[in-house]
């Protein structure tokens, strides 16, 4: 029985490592960077503050919020446990009747869809352009009905586009605009479009300047902000113990993912054992692998707020620029036949480097073979 359990744990860990690579192979294999945007100082600090937090919560909230205010975007700031928490909080405040329609850009993470369905709302999909990743806003007129109330636009893979015509089209139809910037934070030069009713930014484990969790909600309306704040105060605070568990899990991933010699044979092992490694890694990297609606309805603990303040204080535009230069170097040298997703977006911060492939596994193996000769 013991050997079976050990074998199961080993397979899960190998599967986790290999799938992470399959999701982020181009970015992290051709150019050697840390798989998590953190170092051991951050893991140690997060663990230390989880065990013993001596911070003033009100001061932490103000410290985090202050960085997100500017004359270009004076919208109100609400630190949240996650982007999903902020989005759910918004829907709880609005309390739309069942069957209300939410137009969402066609690509988003499954949890955002689950949250909409949990509120008994209907999702209407809005197609996006593969070259810019912007929603095809010209299609909105045909999608809107008298039951449509919200437009959710996701800026995916680090790409951004001009929000002005999107907000104008939404306002024409009387829709609230939610700008999902979970994947597109690239520094404080962009704090969300000032016309967006709600803009959401994430600092989860695989994001730039990760705090191993946490998010920012920028709210345009003072009334909506106050309602969201009051309702959020009724939610329990995430326990430091729960946050510590996440930090430990991500630190283990950090160790293994920085060991290329472990990853390459692991790829072959999972294929030989016919393991669906993607299932395991998605579960491990999710902020809420189970009981989604219950767990997201928490406020960030003091340790998480302290980490958010620390990481946001370390934001360096030159580091983002250097990362973009490295990715552009790769992009310019790819064959013309390779379809680069979002290559013509207005702003490209290379959080991911998405390309279209016929077989993801064959592509990963090919990259490993090329990498072995670098």
C-alpha atoms as one frame of an Amber mdcrd trajectory, in Angstrom:
protein
   0.000   0.000   0.000   2.841   2.396   0.878   4.561   1.791  -2.461   1.312
   2.465  -4.289   0.884   5.793  -2.490   4.481   6.809  -3.143   4.165   5.859
  -6.790   0.977   7.882  -7.087   2.636  10.954  -5.548   5.667  10.652  -7.828
   3.463  10.360 -10.920   1.459  13.406  -9.857   4.604  15.471  -9.368   6.092
  14.402 -12.698   2.794  15.133 -14.401   2.683  18.559 -12.789   6.177  19.424
 -13.982   5.615  18.274 -17.523   2.293  19.981 -18.040   3.605  23.260 -16.756
   6.234  23.021 -19.447   3.652  22.203 -22.104   1.753  25.382 -21.231   4.745
  27.695 -21.127   7.378  25.896 -23.188   8.346  28.627 -25.654   8.757  31.277
 -23.032  10.764  29.317 -20.525  12.736  26.751 -22.509  14.265  28.774 -25.314
  15.103  31.578 -22.899  16.078  30.427 -19.424  14.097  32.324 -16.822  12.597
  31.383 -13.487   9.308  29.563 -13.947   7.747  31.577 -11.151   8.397  35.303
 -11.054   9.816  35.144  -7.519  12.952  34.129  -5.673  13.631  32.442  -2.354
  13.468  35.747  -0.500   9.810  36.026  -1.459   8.965  32.462  -0.440  10.688
  32.940   2.921   8.976  36.264   3.575   5.564  34.867   2.662   6.077  31.862
   4.956   7.397  34.044   7.766   4.442  36.430   7.588   2.027  33.493   7.415
   3.398  32.124  10.687   3.779  35.460  12.435   2.032  38.522  11.031   2.629
  41.771  12.871   1.209  44.134  10.238  -1.513  46.733  10.601  -4.235  45.584
   8.212  -5.599  49.064   7.513  -2.115  50.332   6.665  -1.503  47.368   4.368
  -4.751  48.005   2.503  -3.846  51.663   2.058  -0.285  50.853   1.002  -1.491
  48.469  -1.701  -4.298  50.767  -2.846  -2.070  53.833  -3.075  -0.005  52.300
  -5.879  -3.123  51.914  -8.005  -4.280  55.533  -7.937  -3.229  58.019 -10.575
  -4.526  61.191 -12.180  -5.039  59.231 -15.405  -7.158  56.609 -13.662  -8.632
  57.830 -10.354 -11.045  54.886 -10.117 -11.515  53.373  -6.665  -9.258  50.496
  -5.542 -10.304  47.312  -3.737  -7.678  44.626  -2.941  -9.214  41.145  -3.292
  -8.257  37.533  -2.696  -8.356  36.832  -6.446  -9.779  38.146  -9.712 -12.510
  35.543  -9.357 -13.341  36.918  -5.909 -13.664  40.436  -7.309 -15.820  39.291
 -10.229 -18.090  37.239  -7.971 -18.353  40.166  -5.556 -19.489  42.417  -8.410
 -22.178  39.916  -9.465 -23.341  39.512  -5.856 -23.794  43.267  -5.542 -25.610
  43.592  -8.865 -27.881  40.639  -8.026 -29.128  40.165 -11.569 -32.238  37.986
 -12.010 -31.695  34.435 -13.323 -31.346  34.306 -17.095 -29.699  37.711 -17.376
 -27.179  37.659 -20.220 -23.453  38.349 -19.812 -21.512  38.857 -23.057 -17.980
  37.492 -22.611 -15.033  37.539 -25.011 -14.615  34.020 -26.350 -11.420  32.993
 -24.507 -11.277  32.968 -20.713 -10.465  30.587 -17.882 -13.161  28.030 -16.960
 -13.618  29.412 -13.427 -14.939  32.735 -14.761 -17.621  30.817 -16.635 -18.435
  28.755 -13.553 -18.958  31.912 -11.521 -21.430  33.277 -14.067 -23.325  29.989
 -14.084 -23.304  29.869 -10.266 -25.301  33.108 -10.347 -27.784  31.479 -12.784
 -26.790  33.877 -15.546 -26.448  33.129 -19.260 -23.171  33.526 -21.164 -23.172
  34.951 -24.680 -19.827  34.434 -26.431 -18.200  37.279 -28.385 -15.596  36.128
 -30.914 -12.055  37.546 -30.843  -9.490  38.332 -33.530  -6.586  35.843 -33.485
  -4.079  38.504 -34.566  -4.963  41.182 -31.984  -6.988  39.119 -29.456  -9.423
  42.040 -29.303 -13.118  41.189 -29.285 -14.879  41.637 -32.612 -16.932  44.508
 -31.287 -18.782  44.881 -34.597 -20.634  41.668 -33.661 -21.997  43.101 -30.420
 -25.123  44.623 -31.982 -26.336  41.189 -33.066 -25.750  39.674 -29.621 -27.395
  42.223 -27.342 -31.000  41.728 -26.214 -33.119  43.388 -23.545 -31.755  40.823
 -21.066 -28.085  41.699 -21.714 -26.521  43.694 -18.875 -22.723  43.169 -18.831
 -19.810  42.934 -21.268 -16.733  41.079 -19.957 -13.574  41.618 -22.019 -10.454
  39.572 -21.231  -6.959  40.813 -22.139  -5.306  37.425 -22.500  -1.683  36.242
 -22.844  -0.367  39.673 -21.841  -1.849  41.369 -24.924  -3.818  44.596 -24.688
  -5.954  46.507 -27.164  -7.740  49.833 -27.388 -10.649  49.731 -24.935 -12.173
  53.072 -25.995 -14.306  51.762 -28.917 -15.297  48.728 -26.851 -16.504  50.850
 -23.942 -18.282  53.221 -26.357 -20.140  50.312 -27.979 -21.077  48.887 -24.576
 -22.328  52.252 -23.321 -24.444  52.633 -26.456 -26.267  49.459 -25.406 -26.337
  50.420 -21.729 -23.943  47.626 -20.694 -21.568  47.573 -17.732 -17.985  46.892
 -18.844 -15.747  44.472 -16.929 -12.111  44.580 -18.104 -10.362  41.349 -17.114
  -6.650  42.224 -16.964  -5.660  39.131 -14.963  -3.020  38.196 -17.552  -1.865
  41.625 -18.698  -0.223  43.475 -15.792   3.024  44.960 -17.067   3.632  47.829
 -14.672   1.847  50.895 -13.381   1.770  52.653 -16.736  -1.618  50.980 -17.272
  -4.129  50.667 -14.419  -7.076  49.663 -16.542  -9.088  51.835 -18.910 -10.625
  54.719 -16.972 -13.973  54.150 -18.729 -14.228  50.502 -17.654 -16.742  50.054
 -14.840 -14.600  47.304 -13.302 -10.985  46.351 -14.097  -9.369  43.310 -12.490
  -5.648  42.472 -12.102  -4.166  39.231 -10.766  -0.996  38.395  -8.795  -1.472
  34.642  -8.673   1.391  32.111  -8.772   2.179  32.250 -12.495   1.693  35.996
 -12.972   4.254  38.779 -13.220   5.311  40.005  -9.739   3.405  37.173  -8.100
   2.387  37.512  -4.460   1.255  33.845  -4.557  -2.291  35.157  -4.728  -4.181
  38.400  -4.489  -5.840  40.749  -6.952  -6.820  44.367  -7.486 -10.278  45.606
  -8.487 -10.527  49.099  -9.968 -14.106  50.370  -9.661 -15.284  53.460 -11.543
 -18.536  54.168  -9.708 -18.278  55.340  -6.095 -21.672  53.786  -5.357 -20.640
  50.388  -6.766 -17.311  50.567  -4.942 -18.986  51.267  -1.598 -21.507  48.463
  -2.081 -18.750  45.999  -2.990 -16.623  47.106  -0.033 -19.485  46.752   2.457
 -20.453  43.305   1.190 -16.816  42.169   1.163 -16.456  43.134   4.825 -18.993
  40.422   5.645 -16.806  37.749   4.049 -14.331  35.889   6.291 -10.605  36.589
   6.049  -8.490  33.863   4.445  -6.494  32.082   7.156  -2.731  32.495   7.260
  -2.523  28.699   7.363  -4.353  28.399   4.044  -2.007  30.946   2.497   1.039
  29.129   3.911  -0.117  25.874   2.270  -0.190  27.620  -1.094   3.270  29.120
  -0.565   4.714  25.694   0.281   3.063  24.099  -2.771   4.435  26.773  -5.089
   7.906  26.576  -3.535   8.038  22.845  -4.341   7.070  23.640  -7.928   9.754
  26.336  -8.004  12.438  23.804  -7.029  11.537  21.231  -9.653  10.742  23.610
 -12.489  14.199  25.128 -12.325  15.781  21.697 -12.909  15.690  21.059 -16.687
  17.326  17.646 -16.310  14.270  16.494 -14.354  11.776  17.836 -16.886  13.057
  16.170 -20.069  12.885  12.524 -18.882   9.670  13.354 -17.086   8.028  14.144
 -20.396   8.777  10.656 -21.699   7.728   8.948 -18.451   4.260  10.517 -18.413
   3.702   9.505 -22.023   4.865   5.940 -21.371   2.556   5.670 -18.363  -0.304
   7.233 -20.330  -0.818   9.850 -17.634  -3.123  12.775 -18.326  -0.662  15.204
 -16.799  -2.666  18.305 -17.724  -5.417  17.292 -15.325  -2.984  17.258 -12.395
  -1.194  20.501 -13.147  -4.395  22.461 -13.712  -5.613  21.301 -10.333  -2.339
  22.233  -8.613  -2.063  25.687 -10.157  -5.639  26.674  -9.557  -6.116  29.064
  -6.687  -9.324  27.185  -5.898  -8.966  23.546  -6.996 -12.242  22.627  -5.306
 -15.235  24.274  -3.611 -14.776  27.302  -5.852 -17.678  29.478  -4.730 -17.086
  28.882  -1.041 -13.321  29.485  -1.109 -13.274  32.550  -3.325 -15.624  34.382
  -0.946 -12.831  35.331   1.427 -10.793  38.466   1.954  -6.977  38.311   1.656
  -5.123  37.558   4.884  -2.565  40.005   6.301   0.349  37.896   5.035  -0.995
  38.042   1.473  -1.596  41.799   1.693   1.956  42.252   2.955   3.311  40.234
   0.030   1.248  42.277  -2.416   2.682  45.474  -0.948   6.206  44.049  -1.182
   5.922  42.805  -4.771   4.151  45.904  -6.056   6.941  47.973  -4.531   9.427
  45.979  -6.623   7.787  46.588 -10.002  10.532  47.561 -12.424   9.505  48.672
 -15.939  12.994  47.919 -17.267  12.650  44.250 -16.297   9.376  43.973 -18.227
  10.990  45.723 -21.195  13.975  43.335 -21.133  11.666  40.337 -21.040   9.748
  41.702 -24.029  12.982  42.210 -25.980  13.943  38.570 -25.430  10.580  37.367
 -26.643  10.696  39.656 -29.650  14.082  38.144 -30.503  12.448  34.703 -30.637
   9.363  35.993 -32.444  11.371  37.572 -35.246  13.234  34.298 -35.876  10.270
  31.956 -36.063   9.342  30.680 -39.541   6.610  32.603 -41.330   4.464  29.459
 -41.268   4.178  29.647 -37.470   0.963  31.376 -36.393   1.756  33.665 -33.465
  -1.397  34.451 -31.528  -1.949  38.127 -30.738   1.130  39.241 -32.682  -0.610
  42.433 -33.860  -2.040  43.536 -30.513  -1.661  47.204 -29.586   0.404  46.350
 -26.518   2.318  43.086 -26.146   3.639  42.135 -22.729   4.857  38.586 -23.174
   3.282  36.938 -20.160   2.862  33.955 -22.471   4.129  33.219 -25.967   1.151
  31.509 -27.638   1.477  29.801 -31.024  -0.887  27.544 -32.951   0.263  23.919
 -33.320  -1.322  20.739 -34.619   0.177  18.525 -31.893   1.259  20.132 -28.641
   3.245  17.068 -27.527   5.240  16.844 -30.776   5.948  20.559 -30.544   7.239
  20.196 -26.973   9.523  17.298 -27.935  10.889  19.286 -30.877  11.655  22.244
 -28.623  13.433  19.961 -26.169  15.553  18.544 -28.998  16.452  22.045 -30.189
  17.147  23.176 -26.645  19.547  20.290 -26.061  21.774  21.731 -28.800  21.799
  25.302 -27.477
